[in-house]
Amino acid sequence: MIRVRRSEDGAAAVSAAVPHDLVDTLDVGVLLLDRDAAIVRANRWLRERLRGPTALSGHRLDELWAGRIDPRLVYAVRECLEFGHSMRLSHAFHPTPLPLHAPGERGEERMRHAVDVIAALGPDGRRQCVLQVRDMSEIARRERLLKEQARQLRGELQRLTEAQQELGRQSLRFREMARLAPVGLFETDAQGLLSYCNERGGQMLGVDLAAQLGRHWLSMLPPDDIVRLSPRWSAACSARVRFAEEICLGRPGACTWLRLEAGPMADGDRLQGGYIGTLTDITELREHARRNEWRANHDALTGLANRERFTERLQAAVAEAERHDERVAILYVDLDRFKQINDLHGHAVGDLALKTAAQRMRRCLRADDVVARLGGDEFAVLIPAAPPDETLERILAKITKAIAMPINAGSCCLRIGCSVGIALYPDHARSPEAMLAQADAQMYRHKRQQGGPGTALRLVDGNASR
């Protein structure tokens, strides 16, 4: 039995009259000390967890575990025996007051426990001390786990905060870059509804962005382009592929060309989340490409097609004539005594003669016919879907007469002739190379038949021509 008595100062005191067998069944440790702090009794729970002498009765705490017991426990026992003060040594401050170890454990790490120092009265009425020991290992383990989880949570919160801050910085960075970008940027949802467009995009398309948000992005384009691009946009959305087109804004001759590109975005589940697109002004690029293409296929002096371009058109015309059972005619034109013009009047006058001859030949032909400068003073004329021979003869005479007309060179008036050879597909040859060779050979025969170059050239000054 445990008796509780009131001392003279009103403090509670516990009598230690507890049977041995009952104490040994407790799931806590019980250690009874007498007035001299010597051990009177230790229950089985405590004996199984103590390392040291097996005979505990009659020994003092500081004798059995000298240097291995918390001095604050010794102080608490002394306070209890001398003044009857009970005290609880919290595991938070005194995790290992006694040298206790888990049963069967061979390591040196002590078992976490807490000690309650309780004032008690013995059978003789003398003051005793009861130490009640509770295992705090599981609580300590859970506390460590909670602390580790709290530390991890703080780390995750810190990383989340840093990620949110970085996301905010990236958002600001993107918006500033989008504002300063030389191209238009826009974003749509999966249905193509406009969710964002930078100022440059609105300026390039000439639309009010506030009015366009929430509407289909194609509504920003001219009506003709909406009709043309809608099926292509639907096909690109169905196939989840990039969409790229070129559009022209403005009137012919003063239009702005834009290249429009849009690519699909996917969310975390690989589902299409929308499109992000760009608008690029390619007007200058197209003009630059057009000039380069023109230079690559035309003669810089006369503006006529060059040899390579003429050969391409001739091959295409022969292939078309073969499919439709038509004829193709080419004229090989050589200016007579052109070298003498350069020698007598200089290259500037010679260039004038070349340009004048080119213009006159161009005026004598149809829009589908091709006039080319093959090099030097040699020209070629392509007549696809050639007319009958009588008509070809009239065209040849017209060209010869036009070239023979006087050329006003400022200080003098020039008259220049030409020699012409003709070849027909399929009458004379069946390949472009053979046609050119045939026309070239006939032109030289015609030049020799005229008595050699020189008979067609007459130089007349301004006064004499009148």
Secondary structure, DSSP 8 states (H G I E B T S, - for coil): ---EEE-TTS-EEEE----HHHHHT-SSEEEEE-TTSBEEEE-HHHHHHB-S-S--TT-BHHHHTTTTS-HHHHHHHHHHHHH---EEE-TTT-S-SS-B--TT--SS----EEEEEEEEE-TTS-EEEEEEEEE-HHHHHHHHHHHHHHHHHHHHHHHHHHHHHHHHHHHHHHHHHHHH-SSEEEEE-TT-BEEEE-HHHHHHHT--HHHHTTSBGGGGS-HHHHHHHHHHHHHHHHHT--EEEEEEESSTTS-EEEEEEEEEEE-TTS-EEEEEEEEEE-HHHHHHHHHHHHHHHB-TTT--B-HHHHHHHHHHHHHHHHHHT--EEEEEEEETTHHHHHHHH-HHHHHHHHHHHHHHHHHTS-TT-EEEEEETTEEEEEESS---HHHHHHHHHHHHHHHHS-EE-SSEEEE--EEEEEEEETTT-SSHHHHHHHHHHHHHHHHHHTTSTTTT-EEEEHHHH-
